[in-house]
Amino acid sequence: MPTIEDWRAMVKCQAACPVFTDARAYVTAAARGELELGHKIAHDPNPLSTICGRICGAPCEIACRRGDIAPGDKPVSIRSIKRVLTERFGPEAGLLADKDTLTAGGIEREPLKWIFSPDPRMEHAPTRLYPGEGAPTDYSQVRWSLEQLKRLAGQPDRRSGSVAVVGSGPSGLTVAHDLAVLGHKVTIFEGGPKSGGMIRYGVPVYRIDQEAMDREIQSILDLGVEIRYNTPVGEKITLAELRRDYDAVFLGIGLMKGRMLNIEGADLDGVITAVDLLLNYNLGYKVNLGRKVLVVGGGDVAMDAARTALRVGQKTAEQQAELENTSARAGEESETVSTALDVARTAIRLGVADVTMIALEDWEELPASEIEVEDALEEGIQIFPRTGPNRIIAKNGAVAGLEVISVESVFDEQGRFDPRFKPGTEEVWECDTLILAIGQQADLGALGGAEDIALSRRGLVEINWETGQTSAPGVFAGGDVAYGPLLIIDAVKHGHKAALGIEEYIQGKRLKVDTETEWTGLPNHIMFENWIKLERRRVPSLPLDRRTGIAVVEVGYSEKEASMQGSRCLECSVNTIFDGEKCILCNACVDVCPWDCLKIVPLDGLEGDDVFNRVVKTYLGGPLSTVSESNPYPAAAMLKDDEACTRCALCADRCPTGAITMEAFRFRETLSLGEPDE
């Protein structure tokens, strides 16, 4: 029989999210027009929901079943729907341009009756239950949900401690958020002048609204978190001092250094890393790239570097006119945006005319997300897959070109990275600047040579992956410095785990996690009108001629667009439940199913494992072979393909005996203090 893990895995978007956000719930809430509820659900397990609504790698969308239902169909636009929710009800609410009807007193939304047209199947039903409605609990919660953290904070016999957080990247901010909610005193030590870590310094400003990010970070600081800027640990203060003065220390220092190529000419002037380019550009420093730029790498960072190279020093006439009025608005804009505008106003047009990328991988192997590749191509960047760097060509002590070589294969038979090249295919491509986007590494100066903190062969801090604790007592770590370069949402998860590990460490007790399940019958369940016919629409973006400088490219959905896109959700938490005692084998459900999900087959034609055999024995009173010989009436089994099911409820509607019901599944993880550590 299915376990709770099996039922949880059915909701693939939530199962794929590192912090287990119930995307199904907030997507369907948006479809119904309940945006405030949707924001609550999206934010509950993710204190960086505003940031993730704009630049998350969206593993939930990769897992979404909607992309597998029909040829050419695509997943639900989960990330972009989240952005609509946070724009209206997140910390950045009020910054939104007039894409919908906004008023000073709040948001007036156009009624979404266009979705809820009459359906003949519901003519005699007392209520109409659209996806997400009908269950007592709106969404499934996990242990680090805000609600659960507040619940844990109110439990008796807890002590509050002091925690130092090194670095204000996504993992550090999450740790600070969770521990502040739990009542601990948190101080962040940030080496730079601004918070955000690589979100701030490594993500191009055209991808994320800096002020929206500032407001989300400030909402965490407003919980009572202190932050000390321009205080690099290892220079102005040592890790040893933090360990002495605080009950626990969290290391969230990230991977702030780019990797270099180990080939001839790698030390030439004009060879830079993508990390250095993005850091300098986002800090507002003048960057001279020349007219021809080559980018080595096929990941999202490589795409960011290539697209940033196109923007260096560019200004449209419209931006120039806006820049003339910048000084009058400087006080209203964030420091980073003002600085970037000041630099752009005074910078000369550098005229990067040609940006080319090479990647070892073939098109279908590129590690970059599909949308990043599409945007890069749309903006005129040339991408050459299956091409690798061989040696860097010098002229007068500076880079003049790159000798490239064709790639035979990237991975071996076991799927391991093992690139092989084609001899005799070498050719030289000219360039003024060579940007390397081939990986990142940590600057471990913050450790101050601490010998009790173990490092891996990869140069990362070794931790207990369940608690985030390092080999040193009271020292925890998370994010890229412990796990390697992953998604922002992965770093949020690492922060959650470390925060709960620190809570256990301060209390001297283990945390106990209990899971409750809830099943609710939905006799009037119905999907949104035309939910199968609706197509995924690309998120509105700026026209190509306006994609210059710091302008954020993605405009985002309107509320109506988000509602329409949310109504494409297949509502995977709703399941068809079969009662074999009521089934009369009439085959009506099989006939009505438009997706060929169901099949009734003779039981003696099936083979299964021990679980199958136990079910048969329990149901029939004995082994299948014995019962088949003594029973003239053949037993049968209902087989269902859950991957193809769209939860349309036609089978339940057609069943004359009520043997098929639609039921919603929810779960809730709760935290409590357990026994003292041994």
N, C-alpha and C positions, 0 to 999 in steps of 0.2 A: 504494500500500500504506500502511496506517496507520503513523504515526511514533510515537516514544516519547511525544511531546506528545499525540497522539491517545489512546494507551492511558492516559496519566495523566488526561486529561480525562474518561475513562469513569468514574473514581471521583470522582463529582461532589462529594461531601462534602469530600474532601480538596482537590480543585481549587478549591473555593469558599472554603476557610479561608485567610485572609491569611497564616498561618504554615505552611500545608500540613500540619496535624495529620492523621494517618491515622485519622480518626474511625471509618471502617469497621472498622479493626483493634481499637480499644479497645471498640467497641460489641459486636462479636462475641465478644471475650474476656469481657466482662461476661455475655453470654448463656450462655457455657460455664461460668461460675462462676470464671473465672481473673481475679479482681479485681486482684491484685498486678501481673500482666502488663499488664492494661488500664491501670492507673495509670502504669506505666512508659512505655507508648506515648503516653498523653495528655500526660504531663509533658515528654517528650523534646524537643519543639520549642517548648514554652511554659512558661517559668518562672513564669507567673501562672495556672497551670491551676486552682488552688483558687478564685481570684477569678472566672475565666471560667466555672467550673462552676456559678456562682451568677447572674452578671449579664451574661454575654456575649450580644450581639445574635444570635448563632448563625446566621451566613450559611450554615453547613453544612446546617442544617435547611431553609433556604429552597431550597437546591439539591437536597436529597435526592429521589431518584427515587420513593421510596415514596409520596410524596404525589400522584404522577401515574398510578399503576398502575390504580386503580379509582376511580369516582366516589365522592366523600365520604371517601376515604382521606386520611391525613395523614402527614407525614414522621416518621421515627424521632425519639424524644425524646433527641437526642444530648447536648445540654447537661446535662440532668438526670441522665443516666447518668454523665457525667463527674463530677458532684458526688458520686455514690455512691462512685466510685473514689478521689477525693481525700479524702473523709471517712474512708475506711478506711486509706489508705496515704500520704496527703499529710502536710504539716507539721501539719495540724490533727487528725490521727488521735488519738483519745482524748477529743476534745470531744463526740463523737457521743452523743446520747441513746440509750436502749435501744430502738431501732427493730428491731434484730435481736438476736441473742444475743451480747453482748459480755462478755469476761472480762478480768481484769487482765493475763493473759499474752498476750492477742491477741484474735483474732476467730474464733469458731466459727461456721461457716456451715452452714446446713441444706443437705443434699445436693440438687442440682437435677435429680434423676432424672425429675421431672415433665416435663421437656423431652424427654428421650431415650427415648421409648417405641419399641418395636420397629417396624421398617418392612419390609414384605415385600420391597421391592426390594433390601434389603441382606442377605437371608437367607444368601447364599453368599459374601458379601464378607469378606475377612480382617480388614479394619478399616473403621471408619465415620468418614468425614472430614466433620465439621460445618464450617460457615463459619469461615474463619480457620485451620483445621488443614490439615496436609499440606504446606505450603510450608516450605522450610528457613528462610526469613526471616519473622518474625512480622509485620513492617510495613515500609512504605516510608519511608525517611529523607530529609530535606532537609539542606541545607548547614549550617544553624544549629542542628541537633539537638545536644543535650547531648553525645551520643557523638562527634559529629564535631568539636565544639569541643575536647573533651578530646584527640582525636586530633591536631588541629592544634597544640594547646599542646605536645605532646610532640615536635614536629618540630625538628630541630637548626637552629642558626644563627638563632634568633629572639632579639629583644631585648625586654625588658619596659620599659614606660613608665609614666608617671603621667597620669591622666585626671581632670579635674574634670567632674562631672555636675551641671547646674543644674536642680533640680526632681526630686522623687521620685514622679512620676506613673508610669503604666505604661510609657511609652517610656524614661524615665530609669532605672527599675528594671531593665528588660530590658537596656539598655546596660551597667549596672553588673554585672549577672549575667554576661553574656557575656564582658566584659573581665576580670572576676575569674577566671572559668574559664580564660581564656587567659593568666593569670599577670600581668596588669597591676595596678598599684596604683590603686585607684579611691576618690575622695572625692566624696560627694554633698553639695551645698549646698541645704538645704531652708529655705524662708522661713518655714514654719509650725512648730508644735510637734509635729506628727505627720507620718508619711510616707503616701504613697498618692495625693497630688494630688487630682484631681477624683473618684477612686474613694472617697477618704475624705470629702471635703468636699462633693461634688456628688451623690453617690448616697445616697438616704435610708437610714437605719440599718435600716428594716424590710425592706430588700431584701437585705442581706448581713450575715453574722455578722462583727462587727468583730474578734473574737478570732481567728477563722480567718484573716482577712486579715492581722492582726498577725503570726501565726505564719509565714505564707508570706513576708511581707516580711523577717522576721527570718532565715529560711532563706537569703535572698540576702545579707543583711548578714553572716551567719556564714561566708560565703566569704572574708571578709577585707575587705569593703567598709566604709569609714568614712562616717558620716553626721553632718553638723553641722546641728542643728535651729536654728530661729529665726535663720537667717543669710540674709536676703534679699540676693541679688546685685543690686548697684546701690545698696544702702544700707550694709550692714555690710562689704561687700567688693565690689570692682568687677570687671567682666568683664576689664578691662585687666590687673588683678593676676592673675587666673586664667590668662590667656593667657601671662603672663610666667612663672608658677611651675609650669605643667603642660605636658606635651607636647601635649595636645589637650584641647578643651573641648566638651562636648555640652550643647545647650540643649533642655531638655524642660519649658518653663515653661507649656505648655498655654494654654487660653483661659479665664481665671478671671474675666472680666468679662461681664456680660449686656448685651445690646443694648436700647436704648430705642426707643420708637415716635416717629416724627417727625410727631406730630399734636397738635392743641390740647389742652392740659392735661397733657402728659406729665411736667411737672416738679412736679405737685401732690404734697402729702403723701398717703401711702397708695398711691402707684404704686411698685411695686418689681419687680425682676427675679427670675426663678425661681432664678437662680444665687445671688443674695443671700439669698433665703429659705432655700435648702438649706444654704448655708454657715452661716448663723446658727443654723438648727435643729440641724445636725449638731455645731456647736461648743457647743451647749447654752445659747445665749442666749435670753432670753425674747422671744417674738414675739407681738405683739398684732395680730390680723387682723380683729377684729370678728366679726359674725355672718354677713355675706354676702360671699363671695369670688368674683371673676370671674378666670378664667385665660385668657389669650390665647395660643393656640398649639396645634398638633396632634401634636407629636412626643413622644418618650419623656420628655424633660425636662419638657414640659408636664404629662404624666401624673404624673410624680414630684411636681411642684409641687402639683397638685390633690390627690393622695392625702396628701401631707404636710400640707396645710392642714387636712384632716379630723382629723389626729392631734394637732395642736398643743394641748398642755395636757390631752389626754384621759387618763383613768385608769379602768380597770375595778376593781371591788371586789377581784378576785383580784390585780391588780397592786398595789393599795394595801397589801394584806396583805404582799405580797412586799417592798415598799419599806420596811416597818417593820424588816425584817431586813437591809437593805442594808449598814449600817455594819459588821456582823459579817463580811460577805463581801467588803468593798471591796478587800482585798488580793488576792483571787483573781480579780478582774475587771479587764478592760482599762480604762485611764484614760478612754477615750471613753465606754464603757458606764457606768462609775461616774458620770461627770459628768452624762450624760443622765438617769440615774436620780435623782441628787440634785436636778437642776432639776425633773424631773417631780414629785418628792415635794413640793416647795415651791411649785410653780406653781399658780395658781388655774385652775379649769376655765374656759377661754375660750369654750367653747360655739359653735364654728363650726358653724352649723346648715345652711348652704346653700353648696355649692361647685359652680360652674357653669363649664364650659369652652366656648369658641368656637374654631372652626378654619376657615380659609379653604377647606380641602379638603373634598371629599365623603367619605362613609364609606370607600369603596374606595380613596381617594387619601391617607388619613391616613398620615403618615410613621411614626407610632408602631407598635410591634409589636402583633400581634393579642392576645397574652396581656395586655399592659399595658392595652389598651382594655377587654378583658373584666373584668379586675380592678377597673378604675376604675368601670365600670358596676355591677358587683356590689356595690361599697362605697357606692353611692348617689350617685355624681357624675353630674351631668347634662352631656351633651355635645351641642352644637349645631353640626353641620358646615355648610359653605357660609355662614358668618356671619363678617363682618369688623368690625374696630374703625373707627369714623369720627371720633369726638372724645370727649374725656373731660370729664365734667360736674363742675363744682366747686361746693362749698358751704362758706363760711367758710374758704377757702384749702386745703381738702382734697378728695379725691375723693369724689363722692357717687353717681356712676353712669357708665355707658359708653353712648354712642350707637353702636348697631351698625347694620350695613347688610348686606343679602343679597348673596351673591356669584353673579355670572353664570357665571364660569369662572375657573380658576386658571392654566391653562397655555395657551399659544397653539398654533397649528397645528404648530409645530416642536417642541412639548414643553417650551418654555422658560417659566420662571416669569413670568407676566404677568397678575396678577389683574384682573378687571373686575367692577364692581359694578352693582347694579340701582338706578337713581335712584328715589326715592319710597318706598323700603322702610325708611327709617330709623326706629328706635325706641330709646327709652332704657331701659336695664336698671339698676336700682339695685345698688350694691355699697358695702361699707365698705373693701375692699382690692382693688386691681387688680394681678394678677401677670402680668408679661410673660415669656413663654417663646418668644421669637422669634429666638433666636440668641445666640452668644457672640463675644467678641472678646479679643484678647491685650492684656496689659499689658506693653509692651516696655521698661519702665524698666530691666530687667536688662541691656539692651544698652548702657546708659550713653552713648547717642549715637554708638556705633561706626559710622563712616562707611563702612567697608569691608564691612559686612554688608548686602547688598541685601535690600530688602523688595518684596513684590508689591503690586499695586493693592488687594488685599484686606487689606493690613496684615499679611501673613504673612511669615515668613522664607523667602527663596528658597533652595532647595537643589538639589544633584544628586540626583535621585530614586533613583539606583542606590547611591550611597555615603553620602548624607545630608550631604555637605560643603556648607557655605555658600560664599559668594563670598570669605570671609576664610580665609587659610591656617590650618589646624589647628582651625577652629571648625566643629562639626557641629550639626545640629538634627533633631528628629523629633517625632512626635506632632502634636497639634492645631495647635501654633504654626507648623508647616511645611506641613501637609496640610489644615488646616481640621478642623472637628468630625466625627470618624468614630467607629467602634466601638473599644472597648478592645482587641480583638484586632488591629485595624489599628495601634494605637499599639505593640503588642508587635512587630509586623512592622517598623515603622519603627525601633524600637530595635535589632532584629537587624541590619538593613541598615546602620545607622550604626555599630554595634559592629564589623562586618566592614570598613566604610570606615575606621574609626579604626585597626584592626589593619593595614590596608594602609599607612596614613599613617605609623604608627610604624615599621613594618618597612622602608618605602621600596620595597616590592615589591607587585606585583599578586597577588591570590589567584586560583588556578586551580581551577575547578570541573569535576570529572569525574562523569559519570553512568553507573552500571552498571545493567543490567536483568537480571531473572531470571524465567524462565518455568518453572512446575512443573506437570506433568500430575497431575490429580486423578481417577484412575479410579473412586474410590469416593465422590465428592462427593455430598452430600445436604444439603438445607436442613432447618432445624428443623421439628418437627412443627407443623402448623397455622400456619406463619409468615404466610401470606396472610390467614388469618381473624382473627388477633389485631389488636385495635384500639389506637390510641394512647390511653393513659389520662392524664388530666390529673394533674399533680404534686400530691400531697396538700398542702393548705394549712390554715392556722388557720381555725377557724370565724369568721364575720363579727363576732360579738360579742367576739372576742379580738383583732381587728386594730386595736389602739390603741397609741399610744406607740411604743416602740422594738422591740416584738415583731416578729421576722422572720416574714413571712407564709408563705413556702414552707417546708414541713416536709421535703420531699424524698422520693424513693422509698426503699423498703426494698431490700435486696439481691435479694430474690425478684422484686419489681416491676421492678427494673432489668434483671434477667436476662430476664424476659418481654418487656419493651420492646425490649431488644437483639436478641432473636430475630426481630424484625420486619425486620431489615436484609436487603437484597437481595444483599449481598456482590458489589458491582459490580467488584471486582478479579478475579473469576472470569469467564472468557470462553469462549464456545463457539467452538472452532477447527475449521474444515472442511478436509478433505483431498479435493480434487477427484479425485485419482487413484483413490481407493477408492469414491467415490460411484457407485451404480448407478441413480440416479434412481428409486428405489422409492417415494418420497413418504411413507415411514413417519414420518419426523420431522415433516413438515408435518401429517400426520393427528393425531399425538399431542400436538402443542403446544396447550396450553389457552389460550394468549394470542394465537394467530394471528400469531406473530412471523415465521414462515418461509414462504417461497414459492419454488417452483422455476419459472422462466420460461425460454422459449427465448431464446438469446443474441441471435438476430437481431432480437428485439423490443426490445432495449435500446440506449440511447445514453449516451455518457459522455464524460469529458474525456480529456486526453492520458494520464493514469495508467491509466484504464480501457482505452484502446486499446493501451497497452504491455503490460498484463497479458494481454489477449486474444492479442496477437501472440506473446508469450512462451509462452503455454500451448498455443496451437493451431498455432504455426509460421508464421503469416502473418496479414494483415489479415482481419477478420471477413468482409468481402464475398467475398474470394477463397476462403477456406476453406469458406464456406457453399455456393458453387457447385460445389465439387469433392467435398464430403463428403455422402453420402446420409443420414448419421445426424446429426440436429440436435444442436448443442451447447446446453447449458443453464447457467444461473447460479442460485446460491442467494442469495436476498435475505433479509436479516435485519433486523428492527426492534429495535435494541438498547434503545431507550427502553421498549419493552413487555416485554422479556425479564425474567423473575424468577429466572433461574439455577437452575431446578428440576431440570435435567439429564435430563428425560424424553426429549428428542431423542437425547442420547448413549446412554441406556439402550436405546432402541428401535432404533437404527441397527444393521443386521445385519452391516455390514462394518467397523465401527470408523472410519468416515469422520468422525465427530463426536467430539471429545474436549473435556473441561472442563479448562481450564488457568488457574492463578493467575499474575497479573502483579505483580511487585514492582520497585521501583527504589531506588537509593541514590546520593545526591549526596555526593561527598567533596571536602574542601578541602585544598589544598596551596599553599605559597608558590611563586610563579612568578618571572618575570624582574623585575629592578629597574625602577622607574618611570623613564621618560625625563625 
